[in-house]
């Protein structure tokens, strides 16, 4: 497989996953405080929403790459 076909497949898969899941959540560790032997840290959960138009655009771009490169 050539590089263009791989990029097209990755775009289609990423766009499909974006439409199915709609976003993802990750944990970010912030603010570490040391008070003697005690350490305090805060873990924030951040959510990234993926817009529907971005998922559709990725699928369309991937399909266009597959169709043009035949």
C-alpha positions in Angstrom: 0.0 0.0 0.0 1.2 3.5 -0.7 1.2 6.4 1.7 -1.8 8.1 0.2 -4.0 5.0 0.6 -2.8 4.6 4.2 -3.7 8.3 5.0 -7.1 7.9 3.4 -7.9 4.8 5.5 -6.7 6.6 8.7 -8.9 9.6 7.8 -11.9 7.3 7.3 -11.4 5.4 10.5 -10.7 8.5 12.5 -13.9 10.2 11.1 -16.0 7.1 11.8 -14.7 6.9 15.4 -15.3 10.6 15.9 -18.9 10.2 14.8 -19.5 7.0 16.9 -17.9 8.3 20.1 -18.4 12.0 19.7 -15.3 12.9 21.8 -12.9 11.5 24.4 -11.9 12.2 28.0 -8.4 12.3 29.5 -7.0 13.0 32.9 -4.6 15.9 33.5 -2.5 16.1 36.6 -2.1 19.6 37.9 -0.9 21.6 40.9 1.4 19.6 43.1 1.9 20.9 46.7 4.4 19.6 49.2 3.7 20.2 52.9 6.4 18.2 54.7 5.9 14.5 54.1 2.4 15.1 52.5 2.0 15.7 48.8 -1.2 17.0 47.3 -2.0 16.8 43.6 -5.2 17.4 41.6 -6.3 15.3 38.7 -8.7 17.1 36.3 -10.8 15.2 33.8 -10.8 17.0 30.5 -13.3 16.2 27.8 -12.7 17.0 24.1 -15.8 17.0 22.0 -15.4 16.2 18.3 -17.9 18.1 16.1 -20.0 16.1 13.7 -18.9 18.2 10.8 -15.2 17.2 11.5 -16.0 13.5 11.5 -18.0 13.8 8.2 -15.2 16.0 6.7 -12.6 13.4 7.6 -14.6 10.6 6.0 -15.3 12.6 2.9 -11.6 13.6 2.6 -10.5 10.0 3.0 -13.0 8.7 0.5 -11.9 11.4 -2.0 -8.3 10.4 -1.6 -9.2 6.8 -2.3 -11.2 7.6 -5.3 -8.8 10.1 -6.8 -5.7 7.9 -6.4 -7.1 4.9 -8.4 
